[in-house]
Amino acid sequence: MEVQLSDKAKGFTLIEVVVVMAIIAVLAVLVTVEAINNLSHKSFGLYTGISYLID
């Protein structure tokens, strides 16, 4: 039982790491889009659309 519980704990830890990495990737994309928006007002529509989908 202890070994199985340990394996399950490792599994959940791995899943958590993947989730955190995915969240960081999404945040990186949003920051990049926002930076593009600051450089070019033409991207405002795209940034607003993404924000609308998230909200």
C-alpha positions in Angstrom: 0.0 0.0 0.0 2.7 2.4 0.9 4.5 1.9 -2.3 1.3 2.4 -4.3 0.4 5.5 -2.4 3.9 6.8 -3.1 3.5 6.2 -6.8 0.2 7.9 -6.8 1.7 10.9 -5.0 4.4 11.1 -7.6 1.7 10.9 -10.3 -0.2 13.8 -8.8 3.0 15.8 -8.5 3.8 15.2 -12.2 0.3 16.3 -13.1 0.6 19.4 -11.0 3.9 20.3 -12.7 2.3 19.9 -16.1 -0.6 22.1 -15.1 1.6 24.8 -13.8 3.7 24.7 -17.0 0.5 25.0 -19.1 -0.6 28.0 -17.0 2.8 29.6 -17.4 2.6 29.0 -21.1 -0.8 30.6 -21.4 0.3 33.6 -19.3 3.4 34.0 -21.5 1.1 34.1 -24.6 -1.1 36.7 -23.0 1.8 38.9 -22.1 3.2 38.5 -25.6 -0.1 39.6 -27.1 -0.3 42.5 -24.7 3.2 43.6 -25.7 2.2 43.4 -29.4 -0.9 45.4 -28.5 1.3 48.1 -26.9 3.5 48.2 -30.0 0.7 48.1 -32.5 -2.9 49.3 -32.0 -4.0 47.0 -34.8 -3.7 44.1 -32.4 -6.2 45.6 -30.0 -9.1 43.7 -31.6 -7.3 40.4 -31.2 -6.3 41.1 -27.6 -9.9 42.2 -26.8 -11.3 39.0 -28.4 -9.0 36.8 -26.3 -9.9 38.7 -23.1 -13.5 38.3 -23.9 -13.2 34.5 -24.4 -11.3 34.2 -21.0 -13.8 36.3 -19.1 
